[in-house]
């Protein structure tokens, strides 16, 4: 809801309070003000000018040379490109030195050789959205009424010096969908009175009942229907002040009659509809449910097929409006309309919501009917509209109102004790203080000792139970004044479990390694659900999925990370690493609910290092990602318990993928995705890993121990072993470690050779072995004895021979 600060002042005395101060008070009372906008923010130097003379530009077909009186000693020359500029018009002129939206400054200029001292402005150039500009001014400059005084501040005339408060209303506060509703709210906050409009209509001697009859078949859907008739109407533009208020509220002006109905919609929150009486087709209004398959052409020129769920206004035979949503094209007010049939009605929210949803028509009127309008404003709004039509369209209001009224609901009456109010909100309010709050809200209160019986006005349909009254007291008293208390009871200081602490370590390490945290959907499509799964089980389908793309619970996090890489790569972010700690869901044959396990996964692509000044580039590869995992396991104290073994996994590169084992049990994988998958995703070389985080963090670790810095030297021996190509370095390393005994402290691979000098089906793997004794200096004899055991073991167990 957009609320005009200047308009609001007509109903409530704001005592010079600024719009920002008012917004703060409204927000503190329970209705959030999302923002306050000054419509002419940054603009200056725009005045009303009179086009004294207009002639064709000598050097341009689409430009006009105008002499414009700005209220000074002599007219100034302005070159204008608007097609509708003409002599005698009163227009908005940005003078030399003026500032327009976007900090656009007006300077003296020459256009096609002719001097121009300012700019004649359209409403769009003054910051008004094109969709809010009346059609006659949508393609050119705006023209003020002929009696407008030259030299005035054009922004003030256009109401651009106003502040607009944007209220973010919750569905229960339908009362604040009107200026009067907001006025009641503000008056209660400030302790002021509301000044209501007092419409006065001089009715003619003719009676409305002689012109129209009203019948309602669907009384539950339409308990109140009123019709007024206004004759001798002259259709034209509405007054400028009304147009500007409508535009500030987001409604486009049309003509005086339609604008008045929209103005009342904003003022009272009561939707109205004006029919052309002569085009209506009969002297009868019949409100009923539509017939199945019945058709109507609405104001947007769309033919709509109706069902029995829709409520229509008819002329006794054919529909002339889709009730509460949109009027029909066959009876709309047009330029030649002289007699207006004015409708004001109370429709139930459900039937209006159904029609609005079925036809995709969400209007200001339907929004208010859906949330609930005040039944006691139906007649008041019609009277106010009739008075305005008489004043601004020269209409003659016929005597009386033709109506059907079967409304039986009574105002809500809710009782509550003072003790309960104070107990719930933690205050010590007196009976007089609570009565004063209800008086500010204009709620009738009857007290009986400690019991308050409140009669709620019909405009506040959201107040129905005790808790609603407590909320009203709390917010008007001031949420910021409520006492603050701590929970009472036995409490223990909060702490992180061992699992939670380790999970934080994992996240911090991966972020420190250069990976960004990702949070992706746990839901995926059927074809991706089982991809890259560590444990293959039947994927779980949702009973009511939002879409096929989000219909299955995931078994792996990797597919979502690859989608994230694809998204970023398509936007020129082609070097990136992501990780995610999240859940996967495994089906249980004997259980209804799936088993939820926590995994950690990562994906990297592009360059790992790029130092252009040194000319160094390091693309990601298997060993980059494996190195990250080795660092993570070292951080968690699991290095000695983790193994990597070559693995064949679907959708992964056959020669660059390894299974990860913890204490001999497989917990995940690391490797490059298959080239064909990379091509499908339009990715460069991409490496991924996924591990069971729950298995990693549950693993027992040895207490941290420290060793003294060695006092004795170590001895290193390098060996190159020729083995069958199928033999892995991991197998050989395991044999070497087992045979090396206590003196062998470190083994690592430093070379692999498979060149042309190597025998067919063979390869050479070179290891570096470090021998060391912390108690003494080793002799060659000690090292040779241990080393010979290693050579014997690799020969006997792996068929390895030393490379000559």
C-alpha positions in Angstrom: 0.0 0.0 0.0 1.4 3.4 -1.1 0.4 6.2 1.3 0.7 9.8 0.4 2.0 11.9 3.3 0.2 15.1 2.1 -3.0 13.2 1.5 -2.9 11.6 5.0 -2.6 15.1 6.5 -6.2 15.7 5.4 -7.5 13.1 7.8 -5.0 13.3 10.8 -3.2 16.3 12.3 0.5 15.2 12.1 1.8 18.2 14.0 4.7 18.9 11.6 6.1 15.4 12.0 8.3 14.4 9.1 7.5 11.5 6.9 10.5 9.6 8.2 9.5 10.1 11.8 5.9 8.9 11.0 7.3 5.9 9.2 9.3 4.9 12.3 6.3 5.2 14.6 4.1 3.1 12.2 6.8 0.4 12.0 7.2 0.3 15.8 3.4 -0.2 16.1 3.4 -3.3 14.0 3.0 -2.3 10.3 6.3 -2.3 8.6 7.1 0.7 6.4 9.5 -0.6 3.8 10.6 2.8 2.6 9.8 6.5 2.3 10.3 8.1 -1.1 10.4 11.8 -1.8 9.0 12.0 -5.3 11.0 15.1 -6.4 14.2 13.9 -4.8 17.1 15.7 -6.4 14.9 17.7 -8.9 14.7 21.5 -9.0 14.1 24.3 -11.4 10.9 23.1 -13.0 8.2 25.7 -13.4 4.9 26.2 -15.3 5.4 27.9 -18.7 3.0 29.3 -21.3 3.7 28.5 -24.9 3.1 32.0 -26.5 4.2 31.0 -29.9 5.0 27.8 -31.7 6.5 27.4 -35.2 8.3 24.7 -37.2 12.0 24.4 -36.7 13.6 25.7 -39.9 16.2 22.8 -40.0 14.3 19.8 -38.6 10.9 18.3 -39.5 10.3 16.8 -36.0 11.3 19.8 -33.9 9.3 22.9 -32.9 10.6 26.3 -32.1 8.6 27.7 -29.1 8.5 31.0 -27.3 7.6 30.2 -23.7 6.6 32.7 -21.0 8.1 31.6 -17.7 6.8 34.6 -15.8 9.8 36.7 -16.4 10.3 39.9 -18.4 10.3 38.2 -21.8 9.6 34.8 -23.2 12.5 32.4 -23.8 13.1 30.2 -26.8 12.9 26.5 -26.3 13.3 23.8 -29.0 10.8 20.9 -28.4 10.5 17.6 -30.0 7.1 16.6 -28.6 4.5 15.9 -31.3 1.7 17.5 -29.2 3.3 20.8 -28.3 1.1 23.7 -29.4 0.5 27.4 -28.9 -1.5 28.4 -25.9 -0.5 25.4 -23.7 0.6 25.6 -20.1 3.5 23.2 -19.8 6.2 22.0 -17.4 9.5 23.7 -18.2 12.9 22.7 -16.9 14.8 26.0 -16.9 18.5 26.5 -17.5 20.2 25.1 -14.4 17.4 22.7 -13.6 18.1 19.2 -12.4 15.9 16.2 -13.7 15.9 12.6 -12.4 19.2 10.8 -12.8 21.1 14.1 -12.0 20.4 15.3 -15.6 21.3 19.0 -15.7 19.7 21.4 -18.2 22.0 23.8 -20.0 21.8 26.3 -22.8 22.2 24.5 -26.1 21.9 24.8 -29.9 19.7 22.3 -31.6 20.1 22.2 -35.4 21.4 25.8 -35.3 18.6 27.2 -33.1 19.2 28.3 -29.5 17.3 26.4 -26.7 17.0 27.8 -23.2 15.5 24.9 -21.3 13.3 21.9 -21.9 9.5 21.4 -22.1 9.0 18.2 -20.1 6.8 15.1 -20.3 5.7 13.4 -17.1 8.1 10.6 -17.8 11.0 13.1 -17.8 9.8 14.2 -14.4 10.2 10.7 -12.9 6.7 9.3 -13.4 6.5 5.8 -14.8 5.1 5.5 -18.4 2.5 3.0 -17.3 1.0 5.6 -14.9 0.7 8.4 -17.5 -2.7 9.1 -19.0 -2.9 7.9 -22.6 -3.3 11.4 -24.1 0.1 12.4 -22.6 1.9 9.1 -23.0 3.6 10.1 -26.3 4.3 13.7 -25.6 4.5 16.6 -23.1 2.0 17.1 -20.2 -0.4 20.0 -20.5 -1.7 21.8 -17.4 -5.3 23.2 -17.2 -5.6 26.5 -19.0 -6.2 28.5 -15.7 -2.8 27.4 -14.2 -0.7 30.3 -13.2 2.6 30.8 -15.1 5.8 30.6 -13.1 4.5 28.3 -10.4 6.5 25.3 -9.1 5.4 22.6 -11.5 6.5 19.8 -9.2 4.3 21.1 -6.4 1.3 21.2 -8.8 2.0 17.7 -9.9 2.3 16.6 -6.2 5.9 15.6 -6.7 6.9 17.4 -3.5 5.1 14.6 -1.6 6.5 11.7 0.4 5.2 8.2 -0.3 5.3 5.6 2.5 5.3 2.0 1.3 3.5 -0.2 3.8 4.2 -3.9 3.8 0.9 -5.3 5.0 0.3 -8.7 6.4 -2.9 -10.5 5.1 -4.8 -9.8 8.3 -4.4 -6.0 8.0 -6.9 -5.4 5.2 -8.1 -2.3 7.0 -4.9 -0.5 6.1 -5.6 -1.0 2.4 -7.3 2.4 2.4 -6.3 6.0 3.3 -9.0 6.1 6.0 -7.8 2.8 7.4 -4.2 4.2 7.6 -5.6 7.4 9.1 -7.3 5.4 12.0 -4.0 3.6 12.6 -1.9 6.8 12.6 -4.5 8.6 14.8 -4.4 5.8 17.3 -0.6 5.9 17.4 -0.5 9.7 17.8 -3.5 10.0 20.1 -5.4 12.1 17.5 -8.9 12.2 16.0 -9.7 11.2 12.5 -11.3 13.8 10.2 -13.7 11.9 8.0 -15.0 13.1 4.6 -18.5 14.7 4.8 -20.0 14.2 1.4 -23.0 16.4 0.6 -25.2 15.7 -2.4 -28.1 17.7 -3.6 -30.4 15.1 -5.0 -32.7 15.8 -7.9 -36.4 15.4 -7.9 -36.2 12.2 -9.9 -35.8 8.9 -8.1 -33.1 6.3 -8.8 -35.7 3.6 -8.3 -37.5 4.8 -11.4 -34.4 4.0 -13.5 -33.1 0.8 -12.1 -34.2 -2.3 -10.2 -31.7 -4.6 -8.2 -32.1 -8.3 -7.6 -29.6 -10.7 -6.1 -29.9 -14.5 -6.5 -26.6 -15.3 -4.8 -27.2 -13.7 -1.4 -24.3 -15.6 0.3 -21.8 -14.3 -2.3 -23.4 -10.8 -2.4 -25.2 -9.8 0.8 -25.1 -6.0 0.0 -25.6 -4.4 -3.4 -26.3 -0.7 -3.9 -26.9 1.3 -7.1 -27.0 5.0 -7.6 -27.9 6.8 -10.8 -26.2 10.1 -11.9 -27.5 11.9 -15.0 -26.1 14.7 -17.2 -22.5 13.6 -16.7 -19.8 15.3 -18.8 -16.9 13.0 -19.3 -13.5 14.7 -19.2 -10.2 14.7 -17.4 -10.3 14.5 -13.6 -8.9 17.4 -11.5 -5.1 17.5 -11.5 -4.8 16.9 -7.7 -6.8 13.7 -8.1 -4.7 12.5 -11.0 -1.5 13.1 -9.2 -2.7 11.2 -6.1 -3.7 8.2 -8.2 -0.4 8.2 -10.0 1.5 8.3 -6.7 -0.5 5.3 -5.6 0.3 3.4 -8.8 -3.0 3.9 -10.6 -3.2 5.4 -14.2 -5.7 8.2 -14.7 -8.5 7.7 -17.3 -11.4 10.1 -17.0 -13.2 11.9 -14.3 -15.8 9.2 -13.5 -13.4 6.3 -13.6 -10.8 8.2 -11.7 -13.3 9.0 -8.9 -14.2 5.3 -8.5 -10.4 4.6 -8.2 -10.0 7.5 -5.8 -12.7 6.2 -3.5 -11.1 2.7 -3.7 -8.0 4.2 -2.3 -9.7 6.5 0.2 -12.4 4.1 1.6 -10.9 0.7 0.6 -14.3 0.1 -1.1 -14.2 -0.9 -4.8 -16.8 0.8 -7.0 -17.8 0.3 -10.6 -19.4 2.8 -13.0 -21.6 1.5 -15.8 -22.8 3.5 -18.8 -26.5 3.4 -18.0 -27.5 3.8 -21.7 -25.2 0.9 -22.7 -26.3 -1.3 -19.8 -29.1 -2.9 -21.8 -32.0 -2.9 -19.4 -33.4 -1.3 -16.2 -32.5 -4.3 -14.1 -29.4 -5.4 -12.2 -29.3 -9.1 -11.5 -26.5 -10.6 -9.5 -26.1 -14.3 -9.9 -23.7 -17.2 -10.4 -22.6 -17.5 -14.1 -24.0 -20.3 -16.2 -21.6 -23.0 -17.2 -19.8 -21.9 -20.4 -21.3 -18.4 -20.4 -19.0 -15.8 -22.0 -18.1 -12.1 -21.2 -15.8 -9.7 -22.9 -14.0 -7.7 -20.1 -12.5 -4.2 -20.2 -9.2 -5.6 -21.4 -11.0 -6.8 -24.6 -10.5 -10.4 -23.7 -13.3 -13.0 -24.1 -13.6 -15.1 -21.0 -15.5 -18.3 -20.5 -17.3 -18.5 -17.2 -18.2 -21.4 -14.9 -20.8 -21.8 -12.1 -18.1 -20.8 -9.6 -18.0 -17.2 -10.9 -20.2 -14.4 -9.7 -21.5 -12.0 -12.4 -23.4 -8.7 -12.6 -26.0 -9.0 -15.4 -28.6 -6.7 -16.9 -31.1 -9.5 -16.3 -30.0 -11.6 -19.2 -26.3 -11.2 -20.1 -23.2 -10.5 -17.9 -22.0 -6.9 -17.8 -19.2 -7.4 -15.2 -17.2 -10.2 -13.5 -18.2 -9.2 -10.0 -15.5 -7.7 -7.9 -12.8 -8.3 -10.5 -13.4 -6.4 -13.8 -16.2 -4.8 -15.7 -17.4 -5.7 -19.1 -16.6 -3.9 -22.4 -20.3 -3.7 -23.3 -21.1 -1.2 -20.6 -17.9 0.7 -19.9 -18.0 4.5 -19.4 -16.8 6.2 -22.6 -16.3 9.8 -23.8 -20.0 10.1 -24.8 -21.5 8.7 -21.6 -24.1 11.0 -20.0 -25.8 8.8 -17.4 -23.8 6.7 -14.9 -25.0 3.7 -13.0 -22.8 3.5 -9.9 -22.3 0.2 -8.2 -21.1 -0.3 -4.6 -21.3 -3.8 -3.2 -20.1 -6.2 -0.6 -18.9 -9.5 -2.1 -17.6 -12.5 -0.2 -13.8 -13.0 -0.6 -13.9 -16.7 -1.6 -15.9 -16.2 -4.8 -13.9 -13.2 -5.9 -10.6 -15.0 -5.3 -11.8 -18.0 -7.4 -12.7 -15.7 -10.4 -9.5 -13.7 -10.0 -7.3 -16.9 -10.0 -9.2 -18.7 -12.7 -8.9 -15.7 -15.2 -5.5 -14.4 -14.1 -7.0 -11.0 -13.2 -5.4 -9.5 -10.1 -6.8 -6.1 -9.6 -6.9 -3.5 -6.9 -10.6 -4.3 -6.4 -10.2 -8.0 -6.2 -7.3 -7.7 -3.8 -9.5 -5.8 -1.3 -12.5 -8.1 -1.7 -10.4 -11.2 -1.1 -9.0 -9.8 2.1 -12.3 -8.3 3.3 -13.9 -4.9 3.0 -15.9 -3.0 5.6 -19.6 -3.7 5.1 -20.4 -0.4 6.8 -18.5 1.6 4.2 -20.4 0.3 1.2 -23.1 3.1 1.2 -20.7 5.8 2.5 -18.3 5.2 -0.4 -21.2 5.4 -2.9 -22.4 8.7 -1.4 -18.8 10.1 -1.5 -18.3 9.0 -5.1 -21.7 10.5 -6.2 -20.8 13.8 -4.6 -17.5 13.9 -6.4 -19.1 13.0 -9.7 -21.6 15.8 -9.2 -18.7 18.2 -8.4 -16.2 17.3 -11.0 -18.3 15.8 -13.8 -21.4 18.1 -13.5 -23.6 15.1 -12.7 -27.1 15.3 -11.3 -27.5 12.6 -8.6 -31.0 11.1 -8.5 -32.7 10.8 -5.2 -32.2 7.6 -3.2 -30.2 4.4 -3.5 -31.6 1.2 -4.9 -30.2 -1.7 -2.9 -30.5 -5.3 -1.7 -29.3 -5.9 1.9 -29.3 -9.4 3.4 -26.1 -8.9 5.5 -26.7 -10.4 8.9 -23.2 -10.5 10.5 -22.7 -8.6 13.7 -19.6 -6.8 14.9 -17.3 -9.1 16.9 -17.5 -8.9 20.6 -14.5 -10.1 22.6 -14.0 -10.2 26.3 -10.7 -10.4 28.2 -9.4 -9.7 31.7 -6.8 -7.1 32.6 -4.8 -9.8 34.4 -4.5 -11.9 31.2 -3.3 -8.9 29.2 -0.6 -8.1 31.7 0.4 -11.7 32.2 0.9 -12.4 28.5 2.9 -9.2 27.6 4.6 -8.9 31.0 3.4 -5.5 32.0 1.6 -3.8 34.9 -0.9 -1.7 32.9 -3.8 -0.2 34.7 -7.4 -0.6 33.7 -7.5 3.1 32.7 -4.4 2.7 30.5 -5.9 -0.3 28.6 -9.2 1.5 28.2 -7.3 4.5 26.8 -5.6 2.3 24.2 -8.9 0.9 23.0 -10.4 4.4 22.9 -7.5 5.5 20.6 -8.4 2.5 18.3 -12.1 3.6 18.4 -13.1 0.3 20.0 -16.1 0.4 22.2 -15.3 -1.0 25.7 -17.5 -2.0 28.6 -15.8 -2.8 31.9 -17.0 -5.0 34.7 -14.5 -5.0 37.5 -11.4 -6.6 35.8 -13.3 -7.8 32.7 -13.2 -5.7 29.5 -15.8 -6.5 26.8 -14.7 -5.0 23.5 -17.0 -4.4 20.5 -14.8 -4.3 17.5 -15.7 -2.0 14.6 -16.4 -3.8 11.3 -13.4 -2.2 9.6 -11.2 -4.4 11.8 -12.2 -7.8 10.7 -8.9 -9.3 12.0 -10.0 -8.9 15.6 -11.9 -12.0 16.7 -10.2 -13.6 19.7 -8.5 -12.6 23.0 -5.0 -12.8 21.6 -5.9 -10.2 18.9 -6.9 -7.8 21.7 -3.6 -8.5 23.5 -1.7 -7.8 20.3 -3.5 -4.4 19.9 -2.6 -3.4 23.5 1.0 -4.5 23.1 1.7 -2.7 19.9 -0.1 0.5 20.9 1.6 0.5 24.3 4.9 0.0 22.4 6.8 -3.1 21.7 10.0 -1.2 22.6 8.5 -0.5 26.1 7.8 -4.1 26.9 10.0 -5.4 29.8 12.8 -7.8 28.8 13.2 -11.0 30.9 15.4 -14.0 30.8 14.0 -17.6 30.8 13.7 -19.0 34.3 14.8 -22.5 35.1 17.8 -24.8 35.3 20.0 -24.1 32.3 23.4 -25.4 31.2 25.9 -23.3 29.2 25.8 -24.1 25.5 28.6 -26.0 23.8 29.5 -27.7 20.6 29.6 -31.4 20.4 32.8 -33.1 19.3 31.1 -33.8 15.9 30.1 -30.1 15.5 33.6 -28.9 16.4 35.1 -31.2 13.8 32.6 -30.2 11.2 33.6 -26.6 11.7 37.3 -27.6 11.3 36.4 -29.2 7.9 34.6 -26.1 6.7 37.4 -23.8 7.7 40.1 -25.9 6.2 38.3 -26.2 2.8 37.7 -22.5 2.8 41.3 -21.9 3.7 42.3 -24.1 0.8 40.5 -21.8 -1.6 37.1 -23.5 -2.0 33.9 -21.5 -1.7 31.0 -22.9 0.2 27.9 -23.8 -1.8 24.4 -24.6 -0.6 22.4 -26.5 -3.2 19.0 -28.2 -3.4 18.5 -31.5 -1.7 15.9 -32.2 -4.4 16.9 -33.2 -7.9 15.6 -34.9 -11.1 15.2 -38.6 -11.7 18.1 -38.8 -14.1 20.5 -37.1 -11.7 19.4 -38.6 -8.4 21.7 -41.7 -8.5 24.7 -40.1 -10.3 28.0 -40.3 -8.4 26.4 -42.0 -5.5 28.8 -43.6 -3.0 26.2 -46.1 -2.0 23.7 -47.3 -4.6 20.2 -47.5 -3.4 16.8 -46.9 -5.0 16.2 -43.1 -5.2 13.3 -41.7 -3.2 10.6 -39.8 -5.1 8.5 -37.1 -3.4 4.8 -37.7 -3.1 4.0 -34.1 -4.3 7.0 -32.6 -6.1 7.1 -28.9 -7.1 8.4 -29.9 -10.5 10.1 -32.9 -12.3 13.5 -31.1 -11.8 12.9 -31.2 -8.0 11.1 -34.5 -7.7 13.8 -36.9 -6.1 15.9 -36.8 -3.0 19.6 -36.8 -3.9 22.0 -39.7 -3.3 25.0 -37.5 -4.1 26.0 -33.8 -3.8 28.3 -33.8 -6.8 25.6 -33.3 -9.5 24.4 -30.1 -7.9 28.0 -28.8 -7.6 28.6 -29.5 -11.3 25.5 -27.5 -12.1 26.9 -24.7 -10.1 30.2 -24.9 -12.0 28.3 -24.9 -15.3 26.3 -21.8 -14.2 29.5 -19.9 -13.3 31.5 -21.0 -16.3 28.7 -19.7 -18.6 29.2 -16.3 -17.0 33.0 -16.2 -17.6 33.9 -17.4 -14.1 35.9 -20.4 -15.4 38.3 -20.9 -12.5 36.5 -21.8 -9.4 36.4 -24.3 -6.6 33.3 -25.2 -4.5 32.5 -27.4 -1.6 29.4 -28.4 0.3 28.6 -30.0 3.5 25.1 -31.4 3.2 22.8 -34.4 3.5 22.0 -37.3 1.2 19.0 -39.5 1.6 19.1 -43.3 1.4 16.1 -45.5 1.2 15.3 -48.0 4.0 13.4 -51.0 2.9 11.8 -51.5 6.3 11.3 -47.8 7.2 9.0 -45.2 5.9 11.5 -42.3 6.3 14.8 -42.4 4.5 18.2 -42.5 6.2 19.8 -39.1 6.2 23.6 -39.0 6.0 26.0 -36.1 6.0 28.5 -35.9 3.2 31.2 -33.4 2.2 31.8 -32.9 -1.5 33.9 -30.6 -3.7 34.4 -29.6 -7.3 37.2 -27.6 -8.9 37.8 -26.5 -12.5 40.0 -24.1 -14.5 43.4 -22.7 -13.2 44.5 -23.4 -9.6 47.2 -20.8 -9.8 47.8 -18.0 -12.3 50.6 -15.6 -11.8 50.6 -13.6 -15.1 53.6 -11.5 -14.1 55.8 -14.6 -13.6 54.1 -16.3 -16.5 53.1 -19.2 -14.3 49.8 -21.1 -14.8 48.8 -24.2 -12.9 45.6 -25.9 -14.1 43.7 -28.1 -11.7 44.5 -31.8 -11.8 44.1 -35.0 -9.8 46.9 -34.2 -7.5 45.7 -30.7 -6.6 42.4 -32.1 -5.3 44.1 -35.2 -3.7 46.5 -32.8 -1.9 43.6 -30.8 -0.5 42.1 -34.0 0.9 45.4 -35.1 2.3 45.7 -31.8 4.1 42.2 -32.2 5.5 42.9 -35.7 6.8 46.1 -34.4 8.4 44.2 -31.6 10.1 41.8 -34.3 11.5 44.7 -36.6 12.5 43.6 -39.3 10.1 46.6 -39.4 7.7 47.8 -42.9 8.8 44.3 -44.3 8.5 43.4 -43.2 5.0 44.3 -45.0 1.7 43.7 -44.3 -2.0 43.0 -47.0 -4.4 42.4 -46.9 -8.1 38.7 -47.2 -8.9 36.3 -47.4 -11.8 33.2 -45.3 -11.1 30.4 -44.4 -13.6 30.8 -41.0 -15.1 34.3 -40.6 -13.8 37.6 -40.7 -15.7 38.8 -44.4 -15.9 42.4 -43.6 -15.2 42.2 -40.6 -12.9 39.8 -41.8 -10.2 40.6 -43.2 -6.8 38.4 -44.7 -4.0 39.2 -43.2 -0.5 39.3 -45.8 2.3 39.3 -45.1 6.0 40.5 -47.9 8.2 40.0 -50.2 5.2 36.4 -49.1 4.6 35.5 -47.2 1.5 34.1 -43.8 2.4 34.1 -42.0 -0.9 36.1 -41.1 -4.0 38.2 -38.4 -5.6 39.0 -37.9 -9.3 38.3 -36.3 -12.6 34.9 -36.5 -14.2 34.6 -38.3 -17.5 35.5 -36.2 -20.7 32.1 -36.9 -22.1 30.4 -35.5 -19.0 32.7 -32.5 -19.1 31.6 -31.9 -22.7 27.9 -32.2 -21.9 28.3 -29.6 -19.2 30.6 -27.4 -21.3 33.4 -27.6 -18.7 37.1 -27.8 -18.9 39.0 -30.5 -16.9 37.0 -30.8 -13.7 37.9 -32.7 -10.5 35.4 -33.8 -7.8 35.4 -35.6 -4.5 32.7 -36.8 -2.2 33.2 -38.4 1.2 31.0 -39.6 4.0 31.5 -36.8 6.5 29.7 -38.8 9.2 32.2 -41.6 8.8 35.2 -39.3 8.9 34.1 -37.3 12.0 33.1 -40.5 13.9 36.6 -42.0 13.3 38.7 -42.3 16.5 42.0 -40.4 16.5 45.0 -40.8 18.6 45.9 -38.1 21.1 48.4 -35.6 19.7 51.9 -36.5 20.6 55.2 -34.6 20.1 58.6 -36.0 19.3 62.0 -34.5 20.0 63.9 -32.9 17.1 66.3 -35.7 15.8 69.9 -35.4 16.9 71.1 -38.1 14.4 71.2 -38.0 10.6 69.0 -40.0 8.3 70.1 -42.1 5.3 68.1 -42.1 2.0 68.1 -44.9 -0.6 66.3 -44.6 -4.0 65.1 -47.7 -5.9 63.5 -48.0 -9.3 61.3 -51.1 -9.6 60.3 -52.6 -12.9 56.8 -54.2 -12.5 53.8 -55.2 -14.5 51.7 -52.3 -15.6 48.8 -53.5 -13.6 50.7 -53.1 -10.3 49.9 -49.9 -8.5 52.3 -47.7 -6.5 50.0 -48.2 -3.5 50.5 -52.0 -3.5 54.3 -51.6 -3.7 54.4 -49.0 -1.0 52.4 -51.2 1.3 55.0 -54.0 0.8 57.9 -51.7 1.3 56.5 -50.3 4.6 55.8 -53.7 5.9 59.3 -55.0 5.1 61.2 -51.9 6.1 60.8 -52.4 9.8 61.2 -49.8 12.5 64.1 -48.0 10.8 62.1 -47.1 7.7 60.5 -43.7 8.5 59.3 -42.4 5.1 58.4 -43.8 1.6 57.2 -41.8 -1.4 57.1 -42.1 -5.2 59.2 -39.7 -7.1 59.2 -41.1 -10.7 57.2 -43.2 -13.2 58.6 -44.3 -16.5 56.8 -46.1 -19.3 58.9 -45.1 -22.3 60.1 -47.0 -25.3 63.1 -48.5 -23.6 60.8 -50.3 -21.2 59.8 -54.0 -21.9 56.3 -54.4 -23.3 53.7 -54.6 -20.5 56.1 -53.2 -17.9 56.7 -49.9 -16.1 59.2 -48.4 -13.8 58.2 -46.8 -10.5 60.9 -45.1 -8.4 60.7 -44.7 -4.6 62.7 -42.7 -2.1 63.2 -44.5 1.2 64.4 -42.7 4.3 66.0 -44.7 7.2 66.4 -43.2 10.6 67.0 -44.2 14.3 66.3 -41.5 16.9 68.7 -43.1 19.4 71.9 -43.5 17.3 73.7 -42.9 14.0 72.9 -45.6 11.6 75.8 -47.5 9.9 75.8 -48.7 6.3 75.5 -52.3 7.6 72.3 -51.4 9.5 70.7 -49.7 6.5 71.8 -52.5 4.0 70.3 -55.1 6.3 66.9 -53.4 6.4 67.1 -52.4 2.7 67.8 -55.9 1.5 64.6 -57.1 3.3 62.7 -54.5 1.3 64.2 -55.6 -2.0 63.5 -59.3 -1.3 59.9 -58.5 -0.3 59.0 -56.6 -3.5 60.6 -59.3 -5.6 58.8 -62.2 -4.0 55.4 -60.5 -3.4 55.1 -58.2 -6.5 57.6 -59.8 -9.0 59.5 -56.5 -9.0 63.1 -56.3 -10.2 65.6 -53.4 -9.8 65.9 -51.3 -12.9 69.5 -51.5 -14.3 
